[in-house]
Amino acid sequence: MAKTASMYNIIIAGVPRAGKSTMSNILSRKFGYQHVSMDAIIGGIETVFPELGIKWWPCESEELAVLRIASEKTALIVKSMLETEEYDEFQSGMVIDVVQILPEHFVKHLSDKNCDIAYLLTADVSAEERFAIHRKHDTEKDYTYKFTDEQMTWHCNYIVERSKLLKEQCITYDLQYFETARNREKALEDCICFLSGNMEV
């Protein structure tokens, strides 16, 4: 059943540099939604309250267990945001873009809320292909623009491996995902069509 705009929120999740902010900005303009960057909020929480274990970005030694802790706590923060009456004034809903929510925690904490989720990832390329894509398309506005080859190599390995995990979980939990490495424009169009099909505007 389609949801009315007044009770509908969208979460755009996935890996860094997969198009989450671009997609969120497109949706917020198209539907008049409030755009909330959870990555900026999580970055602030990580800085001010490091003891909470909520991380926007992993360290090289980070294990999956650490990611799951951060993911679950982030999902609980988003759940609280969706439940609060503070956001009732935004009758057209919110678009929330976020890195650290695994499909398992969306299903556990958010699937019964007034929202849908779409994952943007790049599991269909190798780390080497991801590296080449960055070097070809990065501009001075991108935080990876000044990465050394060593930093970029680690970054691309992380993105591809995390994408594979997200894809596996999306399939397991029957959640929608879109591959954006090879044809980003088409993937973002498909994402818009998927989310628009769940709305009445």
Phi, psi and chi 1 to 4 in degrees:
 res  aa     phi    psi   chi1   chi2   chi3   chi4
   1 MET       -  133.4  177.2 -178.2  -64.6      -
   2 ALA   -69.4  148.5      -      -      -      -
   3 LYS  -102.7  145.7  -58.2  167.1 -172.4  174.0
   4 THR   -75.4  151.3   60.7      -      -      -
   5 ALA   -58.9  -32.0      -      -      -      -
   6 SER   -70.5  -13.6   62.5      -      -      -
   7 MET  -124.3   17.2   59.0  177.4  -71.7      -
   8 TYR  -117.6  132.3 -176.5   67.1      -      -
   9 ASN  -127.6  153.6  -62.0  -74.4      -      -
  10 ILE  -122.3  135.2  -61.8  168.8      -      -
  11 ILE  -114.1  124.9  -59.9  172.6      -      -
  12 ILE  -107.6  110.7  -57.5  -63.3      -      -
  13 ALA  -118.7  175.4      -      -      -      -
  14 GLY   140.0 -159.5      -      -      -      -
  15 VAL   -93.0  160.6  -64.4      -      -      -
  16 PRO   -58.6  145.1  -23.4   33.6      -      -
  17 ARG    65.6   24.0  -59.8  -58.1  -46.9  -79.3
  18 ALA   -99.0   -4.1      -      -      -      -
  19 GLY   109.1   15.8      -      -      -      -
  20 LYS   -63.5  -47.1  -62.9 -173.3  -51.4  -56.7
  21 SER   -66.3  -41.0  -65.0      -      -      -
  22 THR   -59.7  -48.0  -61.2      -      -      -
  23 MET   -62.7  -42.5 -177.1   78.0  -93.5      -
  24 SER   -64.0  -40.7  -61.8      -      -      -
  25 ASN   -66.5  -39.6  -78.7  -45.4      -      -
  26 ILE   -61.2  -47.6  -70.3  171.4      -      -
  27 LEU   -66.2  -40.8  -69.4  169.3      -      -
  28 SER   -64.5  -37.7   65.3      -      -      -
  29 ARG   -72.3  -42.1  -69.9 -165.4  -56.9  -91.1
  30 LYS   -63.8  -42.0 -178.3  177.4  177.4   64.5
  31 PHE  -109.5    1.6  -61.5  118.6      -      -
  32 GLY    70.4   31.7      -      -      -      -
  33 TYR   -85.8  157.4  -85.9   28.2      -      -
  34 GLN   -80.3  124.7  178.4   77.7    5.3      -
  35 HIS   -93.4  122.3  178.1 -161.7      -      -
  36 VAL  -118.0  119.1  178.1      -      -      -
  37 SER   -90.9  100.6  173.2      -      -      -
  38 MET   -67.4  -26.7  -80.5  -56.4  -62.3      -
  39 ASP   -61.8  -40.2  -68.1  -15.6      -      -
  40 ALA   -66.8  -40.7      -      -      -      -
  41 ILE   -65.4  -45.4  -65.0  170.9      -      -
  42 ILE   -64.7  -37.4  -65.1  -56.9      -      -
  43 GLY   -59.7  -40.1      -      -      -      -
  44 GLY   -67.5  -42.5      -      -      -      -
  45 ILE   -62.6  -41.8  -68.1  173.5      -      -
  46 GLU   -60.9  -39.2  179.8 -178.5    0.0      -
  47 THR   -72.6  -44.1  -60.3      -      -      -
  48 VAL   -84.9  -35.4  179.2      -      -      -
  49 PHE  -125.0   64.9  -56.0  107.3      -      -
  50 PRO   -62.1  -23.1   22.8  -34.2      -      -
  51 GLU   -67.9  -14.6   66.5  -83.6    8.5      -
  52 LEU   -76.0  -18.1  -64.3  178.6      -      -
  53 GLY    73.9   19.8      -      -      -      -
  54 ILE   -96.3  117.8  -59.6  175.8      -      -
  55 LYS  -121.1  135.8  -64.8 -174.7  176.9 -176.3
  56 TRP   -79.2  -36.4  176.6   79.6      -      -
  57 TRP  -133.6  136.7 -171.5 -108.6      -      -
  58 PRO   -80.2  159.7   33.3  -37.0      -      -
  59 CYS   -93.9  166.8   62.4      -      -      -
  60 GLU   -64.1  -26.7  -69.0 -168.2   34.6      -
  61 SER   -91.2    1.7   61.3      -      -      -
  62 GLU   -64.5  133.9 -176.8  177.8   36.7      -
  63 GLU  -101.1  167.5  -63.2  180.0   -4.8      -
  64 LEU   -58.8  -33.4 -176.0   57.5      -      -
  65 ALA   -59.6  -37.8      -      -      -      -
  66 VAL   -67.8  -41.4  178.1      -      -      -
  67 LEU   -60.0  -43.1  168.0   64.5      -      -
  68 ARG   -64.3  -36.3  -75.2 -159.1  164.7  102.4
  69 ILE   -62.9  -49.4  -68.8  171.0      -      -
  70 ALA   -62.9  -40.9      -      -      -      -
  71 SER   -62.3  -46.4  169.9      -      -      -
  72 GLU   -66.4  -41.1 -176.9  149.4   32.7      -
  73 LYS   -66.7  -37.2  -70.5 -179.2  178.0  178.6
  74 THR   -65.6  -41.7  -59.3      -      -      -
  75 ALA   -60.4  -38.4      -      -      -      -
  76 LEU   -68.5  -35.0  -71.1  169.5      -      -
  77 ILE   -64.5  -45.5  -69.1  172.4      -      -
  78 VAL   -63.9  -40.2  172.7      -      -      -
  79 LYS   -57.5  -45.5  177.4 -177.4  177.3 -178.7
  80 SER   -62.5  -39.2  178.5      -      -      -
  81 MET   -62.9  -41.5  -69.7  172.2   61.0      -
  82 LEU   -70.5  -26.8  -64.7  179.5      -      -
  83 GLU   -87.0  -21.1  -69.7  176.5  -17.5      -
  84 THR   -72.6  147.6 -178.2      -      -      -
  85 GLU   -77.8   -8.4  -65.8 -179.4   -0.6      -
  86 GLU   -59.6  -27.6  -70.4  -64.7  -39.0      -
  87 TYR   -97.5    6.1  -71.9   92.8      -      -
  88 ASP   -64.6  -24.9  -73.3   -8.6      -      -
  89 GLU   -66.5  -23.2   61.0 -175.3  -71.1      -
  90 PHE   -87.3   80.8  -56.7  122.5      -      -
  91 GLN   -62.3  -22.9  -69.1  -58.6  -52.7      -
  92 SER   -90.1    0.2   57.2      -      -      -
  93 GLY    91.6 -174.4      -      -      -      -
  94 MET  -124.5  150.9  -65.0 -178.6  -73.7      -
  95 VAL  -111.6  117.0  179.4      -      -      -
  96 ILE  -110.5  119.1  -58.3  170.9      -      -
  97 ASP  -105.1  137.3   73.2   83.4      -      -
  98 VAL  -155.3  144.2   60.4      -      -      -
  99 VAL   -86.6  -49.8  169.9      -      -      -
 100 GLN   -94.6   59.1  -58.6  -71.0   43.0      -
 101 ILE  -131.7  111.0  -67.0 -176.5      -      -
 102 LEU   -75.4  150.6  -67.0  170.0      -      -
 103 PRO   -52.5  -38.8  -31.7   38.6      -      -
 104 GLU   -58.9  -34.6   62.7 -176.8  -78.1      -
 105 HIS   -86.4  -25.5  -64.9  128.3      -      -
 106 PHE   -62.7  -47.6  172.5   81.4      -      -
 107 VAL   -62.7  -41.1  169.8      -      -      -
 108 LYS   -69.4  -39.8 -178.8  177.8  179.4 -179.2
 109 HIS  -115.4  -19.5  -62.3  -65.4      -      -
 110 LEU  -126.1  -11.4  -65.7  164.0      -      -
 111 SER   -65.9  -20.3   61.1      -      -      -
 112 ASP   -97.7    8.3   63.4  -20.4      -      -
 113 LYS   -92.9  175.1  -58.1  -57.9  172.5 -171.9
 114 ASN   -83.2   62.6   54.8  -28.0      -      -
 115 CYS  -153.0  162.0   64.4      -      -      -
 116 ASP  -122.7  162.0 -102.8  -33.1      -      -
 117 ILE  -133.4  145.0 -166.5  166.1      -      -
 118 ALA  -134.5  135.2      -      -      -      -
 119 TYR  -102.7  132.8  -77.5   87.2      -      -
 120 LEU  -108.1  124.4  -56.7 -176.0      -      -
 121 LEU  -148.5  175.3   43.4   87.8      -      -
 122 THR  -137.4   63.7   58.8      -      -      -
 123 ALA   -88.1   -9.4      -      -      -      -
 124 ASP   -94.3   11.9   62.7  -15.8      -      -
 125 VAL  -128.2  159.8  -65.8      -      -      -
 126 SER   -82.7  166.4   66.2      -      -      -
 127 ALA   -61.0  -34.7      -      -      -      -
 128 GLU   -67.1  -40.6  -68.5   75.7   18.6      -
 129 GLU   -65.9  -40.5  -71.6  174.4  -60.0      -
 130 ARG   -60.9  -40.5 -178.5   73.9 -106.5 -174.5
 131 PHE   -59.0  -49.1 -175.4  103.7      -      -
 132 ALA   -62.5  -38.1      -      -      -      -
 133 ILE   -62.6  -45.0  -70.1  168.9      -      -
 134 HIS   -59.1  -50.6  -84.8  -63.9      -      -
 135 ARG   -63.3  -29.8  -71.0  -54.1 -168.5 -149.6
 136 LYS   -78.4  -38.1 -179.2  178.4  179.9  179.8
 137 HIS  -109.9  -14.1  -63.7  -70.5      -      -
 138 ASP   -62.5  139.8  -84.0    5.3      -      -
 139 THR  -119.6  176.4   68.9      -      -      -
 140 GLU   -62.5  -18.3  -67.6 -176.5    2.2      -
 141 LYS   -77.5  -17.6  -65.4 -179.8  179.5 -179.6
 142 ASP   -87.8  135.9  -61.9  -48.7      -      -
 143 TYR   -66.7  -17.8   69.7   86.4      -      -
 144 THR   -87.0   -3.1   51.2      -      -      -
 145 TYR   -58.4  -39.0 -178.3   73.8      -      -
 146 LYS   -98.4   10.6  -65.4 -176.9  178.3 -179.9
 147 PHE   -62.5  140.6  -86.5   16.6      -      -
 148 THR   -71.6  167.1   65.0      -      -      -
 149 ASP   -60.0  -36.8  -76.2   -6.4      -      -
 150 GLU   -65.9  -45.0 -177.8  179.5    3.2      -
 151 GLN   -63.2  -42.2  -70.4  172.1  -41.8      -
 152 MET   -66.5  -37.5 -173.3   68.9   82.9      -
 153 THR   -61.7  -46.2  -63.7      -      -      -
 154 TRP   -63.6  -43.3 -177.7   87.0      -      -
 155 HIS   -58.8  -45.3  178.0   76.4      -      -
 156 CYS   -70.6  -37.9  -68.4      -      -      -
 157 ASN   -60.9  -43.3  -83.7  -56.8      -      -
 158 TYR   -61.3  -47.8  169.0   83.3      -      -
 159 ILE   -61.3  -44.4  -73.6  177.7      -      -
 160 VAL   -68.2  -43.9  171.5      -      -      -
 161 GLU   -65.3  -41.1  -71.2  -55.5  -49.3      -
 162 ARG   -68.0  -35.0 -168.6   53.8   43.1   82.3
 163 SER   -62.2  -41.5  -69.5      -      -      -
 164 LYS   -63.5  -39.9  -69.9  177.5  179.8  176.7
 165 LEU   -63.0  -46.2  170.3   64.8      -      -
 166 LEU   -63.0  -43.2  -69.4  174.5      -      -
 167 LYS   -60.5  -45.3 -179.9  177.2  179.7  178.4
 168 GLU   -59.1  -44.7  179.1 -177.8  -46.7      -
 169 GLN   -71.1  -36.7  -73.8 -155.6    1.9      -
 170 CYS   -60.8  -41.0  -77.1      -      -      -
 171 ILE   -65.9  -43.4  -67.5  170.5      -      -
 172 THR   -61.2  -43.1  -62.0      -      -      -
 173 TYR   -99.2    7.1  -66.2  106.7      -      -
 174 ASP    57.4   50.8 -165.9   25.8      -      -
 175 LEU  -110.7  152.0  -63.2  176.9      -      -
 176 GLN   -80.6  135.2 -163.0   69.7   36.3      -
 177 TYR  -136.4  156.4   68.3   89.5      -      -
 178 PHE  -135.0  130.3  -60.4   88.6      -      -
 179 GLU   -85.6  122.8  -65.1  -84.6    2.5      -
 180 THR  -114.0    1.4   64.8      -      -      -
 181 ALA   -71.1  -43.1      -      -      -      -
 182 ARG   -89.5  -37.9  -61.6 -173.8 -172.3  -80.2
 183 ASN  -143.0   78.6 -168.5  -19.4      -      -
 184 ARG   -61.8  -44.2  176.1  176.2  -69.9 -155.0
 185 GLU   -58.9  -45.5  -70.6 -174.2    4.9      -
 186 LYS   -64.7  -41.0  176.6   63.4  164.1   56.1
 187 ALA   -63.5  -41.0      -      -      -      -
 188 LEU   -69.2  -36.8  -63.7 -175.0      -      -
 189 GLU   -62.0  -43.0  -72.2  175.9    4.8      -
 190 ASP   -63.5  -37.9  -70.3  -15.1      -      -
 191 CYS   -64.4  -43.6 -176.0      -      -      -
 192 ILE   -61.1  -43.8  -68.4  171.3      -      -
 193 CYS   -61.9  -43.2  -71.8      -      -      -
 194 PHE   -61.2  -48.0  162.4   71.1      -      -
 195 LEU   -71.6  -37.0  -66.8  167.5      -      -
 196 SER   -63.7  -32.1  -62.1      -      -      -
 197 GLY   -67.0  -15.5      -      -      -      -
 198 ASN   -99.6    8.7  -68.4  -25.1      -      -
 199 MET  -124.2  159.3  -59.4  172.8   62.3      -
 200 GLU  -123.6  115.1  -67.4  174.4   -2.8      -
 201 VAL  -121.2      -  -66.6      -      -      -
